Amino acid sequence: MNLITFVNDIDKDNLVLIDSYVPRNEYGNVRKFNLATSYFVQLPFIKVIEKEKRLENFSRLEILIYILYHGLTHDIISLDNEVVTIMKDKMEQFNEDEELVLAAEKRQLVKIQHYHEGQRMHEEGKAEGKLASKKEDTLMLFKSKFPQEDNELLENLTLQQYDHIFKALIENKDLKTIKKIIGKIIQ
């Protein structure tokens, strides 16, 4: 069994593109019939290799890792290389298969939808937090100005109503004015 883990980081103490590990027993010996090997691929390390040697001199495995990290860039596509040819063929096959293309487009639309849903929820959360904060501030000020009054009339108001009430309380307006803002005029 081979377990390949792609890591989007570099282990500064172990500067290699691919690091392999095999299980050892308590004495440090590798099992005679080892069935598992783990490989860790440090994707950003491909940049270091790219600086040391040109893309044309990459091994097949280095090209594959480059493609995994950067995608099919113009530099890679222009290479005359077996791996690049295989990747081009796979891309062409993919693009010719309508079901795969539609699935990819649907996946992209779902990702966009999730992003916008997250943004909407974030904005709603900010608005709810602002409302809760303004409500709390208004209630505290109301209790200090009118300790005998039931503050139930300050429940379920809008942010704008809390803003107006808060301002009226700061300006030392009377209870009748506060209730007018709320829309509950004393009879």
N, C-alpha and C positions, 0 to 999 in steps of 0.2 A: 504494500500500500504506500502510495506517495501522497503526502499532504503538502500542497504548495500554498503558501500564504504570501499575498502581496501586501507590502507595508509601504504606506506613503510617508516614510520617514527614513532617516539614516541613523544607524547605530554608530556613533563616533568612535567607539572602542573596537568596532569590527567593520572596517571599511572594505567590504566586498559587495558585489552586485547580488550574488546568490550564496547563501550560507546554508549548508546542510547539516542536519543532526540525526543521529541514530540513537535509539535507546541503549542505555548501559545498565548493567546490574550494579549492586552495591559495591563491588570490587573494581568498578570502572571498566569492566570487560563488555564488549559488544556481544549480544546474543549470537550464537552460532547460526541459528535460522531466523535472522532478523526479517520481520515482515513489514516493518514500518520505517519510513524515512521522511523527515520533515525538511522542507526547503523554505527558506525565508528570502523573498526577493525585495530588496530595498529599492523601490521604483525611482526615487530622486537620484540615486547613485548613477543612473544612466547619464545624467548631465556631466558628471565627472568623467565618465568614459568618453563621452562625446568631445570633451575638451582635449583629452589625451590622444584620441585617434578620430579620424574622420568617419562619417557614416558609411562611406564605401568600404571601410575596413572592418566594419562590425561583423561579428559572427551572426549566424542565423538566430541564435537565442537572444543576442543583444538587440537585434533588429525587432524581434517579436516583443521584447520588453519595452523598447523605445515606442513601438506602436501602441502597446497597452498604456503607456504613460502619456504620450503626446497625441495619440490618434494618428490617422493617416494624413500626415502633413505633406505638403508639396515636395519637400526635400526627400522624404521617404518614397513617395510614389514615383519620383524620377529615377530611382535606383533600379538597375538591372540585377535583381536578386530573386532567388527562389521564394523566399518568404513573402516578399512584396508581391510577387506574381500570384501566389496563393491567396493573399489577402485581397488583392484586386478582384480575382475570380469570385471569391466569397461575397464581396460587396456587390458585384454584378448579379450573382445568383440571388442575393437578398433583394436587390432592387427589382428584379424580374418577378419575384414571387409576391403577387398582390396581397395575399393574406398576411405575409410578414410585414410588408410595408404598412398596411392598414393597422396591424397590431402595434407597430412602432409609433405610428402617428397617434393612435389612441393612447398609448402609454405616455407620450409627450403631452397630449392634451390633459390627461389625468394629473401629470406632474404640475402643469400650469394651474389647473383647477385647485390642487392642494395648496400650492403657493398662495394663490389669491384668497383661498379660504383661511389660511393661516394669517395673512395680512388683515383680513376683515375681523377675525377673532381678536387679533392683537389690538386693533383700533377700538373694538367694542369693549375690550378689557380695560383699556386706558380710559374710555368714557365712563364705564361703570366705577372705576377707581376714583375718578374725579368727582362723580356724583356722590359716592359714599363719603368721601372726604369732606365735601361741601355740606352734606347732610349732618355729619358729625359735628363740624364746626358750628353750624347754625343751631343745632340742638343744645350744645353746651352754652352758647351765648343766650339762647332763649331761656334756659333753666336759670341762668344767673340773673337775668332781667325780670323774669316772671316765675319765681320759684313755686308759687301756689297754683299756677296754671297747668292743666294737663297738656303734655306735649304730643299727645296722639294726633292732634291736628296737623302736625308737621310730618306725618308719614305719607309715603307714596307721592311725593311732589316731583316736579321736573327740576333739572339743574337750574334753569332760568328762574323758577320760583324760589329755590333756595338762595340764589344769588341776590334776588330782590329783597327777600326777608332778611338775609344777613346784613345787607346794606342798611335796611330800615332799622335793624337792631343796633347797628353801630351808630346810627344817627339818632338813637334814643326815641324812636317813634313809639306811639302807644299801641296797646294790644288790638284796638279796633283797626288801626292801619295795617297791622300785621295780618289780621284775619281777612281784610279786604284783599290783600295780596294773594292770600291762599284761596280766596273765593268763598270763604265761609263767614259771612257778615253776621255779627251778633244781632239777634232780633229783639 
